[in-house]
Amino acid sequence: MALEEKREKRPPVTPMMIEEEAALRNGSRGLPSGSWAEAAGPRPRTTERHIAVHKRLVLGFAVSILALLAVTMIAVLLSVRFEECGAAAGPPRAGGNGSLSGAARQPPGARQPPGRPEEKEEARGGEAAAEEKEEEEEEEEWQRRREPPPWARPRLPRHLRPLHYNLMLSAFMENFTFSGEVNVQLEVRNASRYIVLHAHRMHIEAVRVAEDKLAGGVRVARSFLYPQTQVFVVVLNRSLEVQRSYNLKIIYNALIENELLGFFRSSYVLHGERR
């Protein structure tokens, strides 16, 4: 009877008690199954993590900008260096009267005439001295007339009228030079033994003046460049006859200029290559 009474005094087992006992066994410290699931769920990202990610993005963007600036500076420096090297290895410069010096006067492949360099220089010096003397005599003659010579005037003389031009050019891109030949048909309005036309920074190789096909040529006494007014002067042995037609032929060569003057060149960059 005593054992039976003790058994009857024990509290009844409820479902809550069963759940608490199961929770203790699972290590949930007495929390119900639903509360334990909520506590064990994934936590949202914190503000500190967002700040760290933003810092990394800003740092990467800054590094990319610096790298782009560095590449741009290197490209600019290389371009400037390339232009300096091209200018140093470029075409020869013209002399004071626009003529070329040395081998630049002749196109590639042209042969030099035989003879010693000293003899050539002496011959050139003698020719230059003779031309200067003749020019001084011409200027003195015009001074006696109390008027400037035709090549010293700001405008071309009107005693000749050009009727037709025939121009041929050959460009040499290896050293940026060109050779040209021009034939000008002239009509004489007033008798004169001077032919004046515009020319600048070029070397004149040959000048010929001829009448029509039936008549012969007119001898050229001399020719010279006059840089002050940028003209080329042809002095003849005799005056050209009025109402006659003549043909002026000039063979010359010059530089393909690197500025906006005459026959000039320009360049551009395509895919990093200068053309």
Disulfide bonds with the S-S distance in Angstrom:
none
